[in-house]
Amino acid sequence: LYSGTMSAAIEGAIEGTPAIGFSLCDYGHKADMSHIKKYLKLITSQVLKKGLPKGVALNVNFPAKSNEEIKGVRICRQANAKWVEEFDQRVDPNGRRYFWMVGNFVNFDKGEDNDEWAIANNYISVVPCQFDLTAHQAIALLNEEWQILD
């Protein structure tokens, strides 16, 4: 919901275009992407050859380059995690106040089948995403329990 990369990929899925959001977990200005080149080609070629289910885009995250080789690719679910945001008041060179969003990423999920675990363990995570945010399991419950419906 926050990522411009994934927003674009989801828009592609809405329009019926196979779409992938690729991200590298290295936020440095000189991030080294040389270790992911073969995986970019592999994942892209799989999507082009096999397609994706209707309305699905892929969220692909690569671990930052390290001395350890990438262990492989994991198809997984999104972790139960979020950004705990704070706003830092700053002053620009012209003396004008502005606010910069800062904060910490908190992972509440201890499973080994999610994207955060995969990245932390030097795997590439691939999460199939969809744009339908309907809580389908809640429809029957609300229809059963709410007394205000005809």
N, C-alpha and C positions, 0 to 999 in steps of 0.2 A: 504493500500500500504506500510505502514511502519512496521506493526506488524509481527514479526516472527511467532507468534501464528496463526494469520489469514492467513499468506502466506501458512503455512502447511495445514490449513483447506481448502483453495482454491485449493491447489494441489490435495487434496483428492477429491474435487468436480469435478475437471478436469478429474480425473481417474474414476469417477462414484461411489465413495465411500461416503456414508453419513458421513459428517464431521462437527464438532463443534469446534469453538475456544472459550474457556472459559477464562475470565479474571476477576480478583478481583480489584476493584478500591481502593487498599491500597498498597502502595509501600514500606511499612516498612519491616524491616528484620524479625519482629515477627508478621506478619499479621495473624489475627485470621480468619480462614475460617470455623469455626464450624457452623455458621449461614446459610451456603449455601448448606450443605450436602444434605438435602432433595430435594432441587431444582436441584442440579446436577443429582440426580437419576431420578427425574420427567422429566426433559428436555431430558435426554439421552434415557429414556424408550419410550418417545413419538416418538423420531426420529427412534429408532429401530423398534417400532410397525408400525408406519405410513409412515416412509421414508421421503425423501425430494424430491422436484422437481429436475429434471435433471440439473446438473451444479450449484446447489445451496448449499452453506455452511451457517452455522449459526454463527454469531458473538454475543456471549452472555457475557454481562458485569454485574457483581454483585456489589452492593454498599458495601462499607466498613462496618464492624460491628459497630453498634451504639446502643444506648439505645432504639431506635425505632425499632420495628419489620419491616421486609420487607413487603411492602404493597401488593405485587403480581408480576405478570409477564406481561410485555407489549411487544407485537409484534409491532415493530415500524421501522421507517426509520432512516438512518444515518443523523445526524445533519450536517448542513453546517458550518463546523468548521475546524480549522487547527492549527498546531504548528507554531508559529513565532520563528524561530530558531536563536540562537546566538552561537558563539563559544568562550569559555573561555580558554585563554592560561594559562597553569599551568606548574609546574616543578615537576618531579618525585623525589623520594629520592636519585637518582643517579645524579641529576642535569640536566637531559634531559628534553627539552621542549616537551609538548604534548598539544593537544587541546581536550577539553571536550564540547560536545554539550549540551547546556542549552537552555532555552527559556520559552515561555508561551503558553498555550493552549488558543486560542481565539474562542469563539462560536458566530457566526454571526446569528444564527438561534433562533428565539423567539417562534417557534411553540411548541405545547404541544404533538406532535405526533412523537418526535424523541428520540434517545437514550440518549442524554445529559439531556433532560428534565426528562426522566424516572429515570436515576441514581440520579439526583439532588433531586428528589422527593421520593427517597427510593424504587423504583421499580427495578426489574431486567429487563434489556433491551435485546430483542432478535431481531437482524437485519438479515434478509435473504440477503445474498450477492452472487454475481455472478462474474465470471471472464471475461465476455465479456464486454470490456470497450468501444465498439463501440457506438458513439452518433447517434443512429438510426434516431432520429428526424432531424438530420443535413444532412442526405444523400439526401433527396428530395430537400431541400433548396439549397445545393451546386450544384446538378444536374441542377436545374432551373436557378440559378444565375451566375454560372461560364460560361464564354464565351470561355474558352480554350478547352472545351470538344467537341468531334465529335458528 
